[in-house]
Amino acid sequence: MAGISERGKEIKRRRHRRKKLAQLNARLQKATVSEKAVIAAKIRNLTPGAEVLIDAWELRDSDR
């Protein structure tokens, strides 16, 4: 019986990342300025394309 393939792991990571980003985006709607900074930091830790998302979600000014 074979384990999970590398492609399967990659797909699982992508699905988890997409789900987590959707949760963060939902929380962003009601977030305060300090919470937006925390969300931006979490996005940076979660995905390699974080800067693109931060710009798209307009978190640049509330971050750092």
Phi and psi in radians as a Rosetta constraint file:
Dihedral C 1 N 2 CA 2 C 2 CIRCULARHARMONIC -1.514 0.35
Dihedral N 2 CA 2 C 2 N 3 CIRCULARHARMONIC 2.653 0.35
Dihedral C 2 N 3 CA 3 C 3 CIRCULARHARMONIC -1.415 0.35
Dihedral N 3 CA 3 C 3 N 4 CIRCULARHARMONIC -3.030 0.35
Dihedral C 3 N 4 CA 4 C 4 CIRCULARHARMONIC -1.250 0.35
Dihedral N 4 CA 4 C 4 N 5 CIRCULARHARMONIC 2.372 0.35
Dihedral C 4 N 5 CA 5 C 5 CIRCULARHARMONIC -1.322 0.35
Dihedral N 5 CA 5 C 5 N 6 CIRCULARHARMONIC 2.895 0.35
Dihedral C 5 N 6 CA 6 C 6 CIRCULARHARMONIC -1.088 0.35
Dihedral N 6 CA 6 C 6 N 7 CIRCULARHARMONIC -0.675 0.35
Dihedral C 6 N 7 CA 7 C 7 CIRCULARHARMONIC -1.116 0.35
Dihedral N 7 CA 7 C 7 N 8 CIRCULARHARMONIC -0.680 0.35
Dihedral C 7 N 8 CA 8 C 8 CIRCULARHARMONIC -1.108 0.35
Dihedral N 8 CA 8 C 8 N 9 CIRCULARHARMONIC -0.694 0.35
Dihedral C 8 N 9 CA 9 C 9 CIRCULARHARMONIC -1.115 0.35
Dihedral N 9 CA 9 C 9 N 10 CIRCULARHARMONIC -0.728 0.35
Dihedral C 9 N 10 CA 10 C 10 CIRCULARHARMONIC -1.093 0.35
Dihedral N 10 CA 10 C 10 N 11 CIRCULARHARMONIC -0.770 0.35
Dihedral C 10 N 11 CA 11 C 11 CIRCULARHARMONIC -1.121 0.35
Dihedral N 11 CA 11 C 11 N 12 CIRCULARHARMONIC -0.705 0.35
Dihedral C 11 N 12 CA 12 C 12 CIRCULARHARMONIC -1.098 0.35
Dihedral N 12 CA 12 C 12 N 13 CIRCULARHARMONIC -0.745 0.35
Dihedral C 12 N 13 CA 13 C 13 CIRCULARHARMONIC -1.086 0.35
Dihedral N 13 CA 13 C 13 N 14 CIRCULARHARMONIC -0.742 0.35
Dihedral C 13 N 14 CA 14 C 14 CIRCULARHARMONIC -1.109 0.35
Dihedral N 14 CA 14 C 14 N 15 CIRCULARHARMONIC -0.765 0.35
Dihedral C 14 N 15 CA 15 C 15 CIRCULARHARMONIC -1.126 0.35
Dihedral N 15 CA 15 C 15 N 16 CIRCULARHARMONIC -0.734 0.35
Dihedral C 15 N 16 CA 16 C 16 CIRCULARHARMONIC -1.123 0.35
Dihedral N 16 CA 16 C 16 N 17 CIRCULARHARMONIC -0.743 0.35
Dihedral C 16 N 17 CA 17 C 17 CIRCULARHARMONIC -1.084 0.35
Dihedral N 17 CA 17 C 17 N 18 CIRCULARHARMONIC -0.756 0.35
Dihedral C 17 N 18 CA 18 C 18 CIRCULARHARMONIC -1.104 0.35
Dihedral N 18 CA 18 C 18 N 19 CIRCULARHARMONIC -0.728 0.35
Dihedral C 18 N 19 CA 19 C 19 CIRCULARHARMONIC -1.146 0.35
Dihedral N 19 CA 19 C 19 N 20 CIRCULARHARMONIC -0.760 0.35
Dihedral C 19 N 20 CA 20 C 20 CIRCULARHARMONIC -1.148 0.35
Dihedral N 20 CA 20 C 20 N 21 CIRCULARHARMONIC -0.709 0.35
Dihedral C 20 N 21 CA 21 C 21 CIRCULARHARMONIC -1.140 0.35
Dihedral N 21 CA 21 C 21 N 22 CIRCULARHARMONIC -0.615 0.35
Dihedral C 21 N 22 CA 22 C 22 CIRCULARHARMONIC -1.136 0.35
Dihedral N 22 CA 22 C 22 N 23 CIRCULARHARMONIC -0.689 0.35
Dihedral C 22 N 23 CA 23 C 23 CIRCULARHARMONIC -1.136 0.35
Dihedral N 23 CA 23 C 23 N 24 CIRCULARHARMONIC -0.755 0.35
Dihedral C 23 N 24 CA 24 C 24 CIRCULARHARMONIC -1.150 0.35
Dihedral N 24 CA 24 C 24 N 25 CIRCULARHARMONIC -0.666 0.35
Dihedral C 24 N 25 CA 25 C 25 CIRCULARHARMONIC -1.142 0.35
Dihedral N 25 CA 25 C 25 N 26 CIRCULARHARMONIC -0.650 0.35
Dihedral C 25 N 26 CA 26 C 26 CIRCULARHARMONIC -1.171 0.35
Dihedral N 26 CA 26 C 26 N 27 CIRCULARHARMONIC -0.706 0.35
Dihedral C 26 N 27 CA 27 C 27 CIRCULARHARMONIC -1.196 0.35
Dihedral N 27 CA 27 C 27 N 28 CIRCULARHARMONIC -0.484 0.35
Dihedral C 27 N 28 CA 28 C 28 CIRCULARHARMONIC -1.124 0.35
Dihedral N 28 CA 28 C 28 N 29 CIRCULARHARMONIC -0.515 0.35
Dihedral C 28 N 29 CA 29 C 29 CIRCULARHARMONIC -1.074 0.35
Dihedral N 29 CA 29 C 29 N 30 CIRCULARHARMONIC -0.590 0.35
Dihedral C 29 N 30 CA 30 C 30 CIRCULARHARMONIC -1.895 0.35
Dihedral N 30 CA 30 C 30 N 31 CIRCULARHARMONIC 0.162 0.35
Dihedral C 30 N 31 CA 31 C 31 CIRCULARHARMONIC -1.364 0.35
Dihedral N 31 CA 31 C 31 N 32 CIRCULARHARMONIC 2.562 0.35
Dihedral C 31 N 32 CA 32 C 32 CIRCULARHARMONIC -1.443 0.35
Dihedral N 32 CA 32 C 32 N 33 CIRCULARHARMONIC 3.115 0.35
Dihedral C 32 N 33 CA 33 C 33 CIRCULARHARMONIC -1.092 0.35
Dihedral N 33 CA 33 C 33 N 34 CIRCULARHARMONIC -0.753 0.35
Dihedral C 33 N 34 CA 34 C 34 CIRCULARHARMONIC -1.191 0.35
Dihedral N 34 CA 34 C 34 N 35 CIRCULARHARMONIC -0.629 0.35
Dihedral C 34 N 35 CA 35 C 35 CIRCULARHARMONIC -1.185 0.35
Dihedral N 35 CA 35 C 35 N 36 CIRCULARHARMONIC -0.587 0.35
Dihedral C 35 N 36 CA 36 C 36 CIRCULARHARMONIC -1.123 0.35
Dihedral N 36 CA 36 C 36 N 37 CIRCULARHARMONIC -0.636 0.35
Dihedral C 36 N 37 CA 37 C 37 CIRCULARHARMONIC -1.147 0.35
Dihedral N 37 CA 37 C 37 N 38 CIRCULARHARMONIC -0.688 0.35
Dihedral C 37 N 38 CA 38 C 38 CIRCULARHARMONIC -1.154 0.35
Dihedral N 38 CA 38 C 38 N 39 CIRCULARHARMONIC -0.736 0.35
Dihedral C 38 N 39 CA 39 C 39 CIRCULARHARMONIC -1.100 0.35
Dihedral N 39 CA 39 C 39 N 40 CIRCULARHARMONIC -0.718 0.35
Dihedral C 39 N 40 CA 40 C 40 CIRCULARHARMONIC -1.086 0.35
Dihedral N 40 CA 40 C 40 N 41 CIRCULARHARMONIC -0.696 0.35
Dihedral C 40 N 41 CA 41 C 41 CIRCULARHARMONIC -1.139 0.35
Dihedral N 41 CA 41 C 41 N 42 CIRCULARHARMONIC -0.692 0.35
Dihedral C 41 N 42 CA 42 C 42 CIRCULARHARMONIC -1.159 0.35
Dihedral N 42 CA 42 C 42 N 43 CIRCULARHARMONIC -0.651 0.35
Dihedral C 42 N 43 CA 43 C 43 CIRCULARHARMONIC -1.116 0.35
Dihedral N 43 CA 43 C 43 N 44 CIRCULARHARMONIC -0.715 0.35
Dihedral C 43 N 44 CA 44 C 44 CIRCULARHARMONIC -1.067 0.35
Dihedral N 44 CA 44 C 44 N 45 CIRCULARHARMONIC -0.673 0.35
Dihedral C 44 N 45 CA 45 C 45 CIRCULARHARMONIC -1.298 0.35
Dihedral N 45 CA 45 C 45 N 46 CIRCULARHARMONIC -0.420 0.35
Dihedral C 45 N 46 CA 46 C 46 CIRCULARHARMONIC -1.491 0.35
Dihedral N 46 CA 46 C 46 N 47 CIRCULARHARMONIC -0.702 0.35
Dihedral C 46 N 47 CA 47 C 47 CIRCULARHARMONIC -2.389 0.35
Dihedral N 47 CA 47 C 47 N 48 CIRCULARHARMONIC 2.541 0.35
Dihedral C 47 N 48 CA 48 C 48 CIRCULARHARMONIC -1.230 0.35
Dihedral N 48 CA 48 C 48 N 49 CIRCULARHARMONIC -0.398 0.35
Dihedral C 48 N 49 CA 49 C 49 CIRCULARHARMONIC -1.640 0.35
Dihedral N 49 CA 49 C 49 N 50 CIRCULARHARMONIC 0.593 0.35
Dihedral C 49 N 50 CA 50 C 50 CIRCULARHARMONIC -1.110 0.35
Dihedral N 50 CA 50 C 50 N 51 CIRCULARHARMONIC -0.719 0.35
Dihedral C 50 N 51 CA 51 C 51 CIRCULARHARMONIC -1.117 0.35
Dihedral N 51 CA 51 C 51 N 52 CIRCULARHARMONIC -0.604 0.35
Dihedral C 51 N 52 CA 52 C 52 CIRCULARHARMONIC -1.141 0.35
Dihedral N 52 CA 52 C 52 N 53 CIRCULARHARMONIC -0.764 0.35
Dihedral C 52 N 53 CA 53 C 53 CIRCULARHARMONIC -1.157 0.35
Dihedral N 53 CA 53 C 53 N 54 CIRCULARHARMONIC -0.702 0.35
Dihedral C 53 N 54 CA 54 C 54 CIRCULARHARMONIC -1.099 0.35
Dihedral N 54 CA 54 C 54 N 55 CIRCULARHARMONIC -0.702 0.35
Dihedral C 54 N 55 CA 55 C 55 CIRCULARHARMONIC -1.175 0.35
Dihedral N 55 CA 55 C 55 N 56 CIRCULARHARMONIC -0.741 0.35
Dihedral C 55 N 56 CA 56 C 56 CIRCULARHARMONIC -1.154 0.35
Dihedral N 56 CA 56 C 56 N 57 CIRCULARHARMONIC -0.629 0.35
Dihedral C 56 N 57 CA 57 C 57 CIRCULARHARMONIC -1.567 0.35
Dihedral N 57 CA 57 C 57 N 58 CIRCULARHARMONIC 0.086 0.35
Dihedral C 57 N 58 CA 58 C 58 CIRCULARHARMONIC 0.992 0.35
Dihedral N 58 CA 58 C 58 N 59 CIRCULARHARMONIC 0.829 0.35
Dihedral C 58 N 59 CA 59 C 59 CIRCULARHARMONIC -1.754 0.35
Dihedral N 59 CA 59 C 59 N 60 CIRCULARHARMONIC -0.021 0.35
Dihedral C 59 N 60 CA 60 C 60 CIRCULARHARMONIC -1.034 0.35
Dihedral N 60 CA 60 C 60 N 61 CIRCULARHARMONIC -0.775 0.35
Dihedral C 60 N 61 CA 61 C 61 CIRCULARHARMONIC -1.305 0.35
Dihedral N 61 CA 61 C 61 N 62 CIRCULARHARMONIC -0.459 0.35
Dihedral C 61 N 62 CA 62 C 62 CIRCULARHARMONIC -1.545 0.35
Dihedral N 62 CA 62 C 62 N 63 CIRCULARHARMONIC -0.121 0.35
Dihedral C 62 N 63 CA 63 C 63 CIRCULARHARMONIC -1.664 0.35
Dihedral N 63 CA 63 C 63 N 64 CIRCULARHARMONIC 2.534 0.35
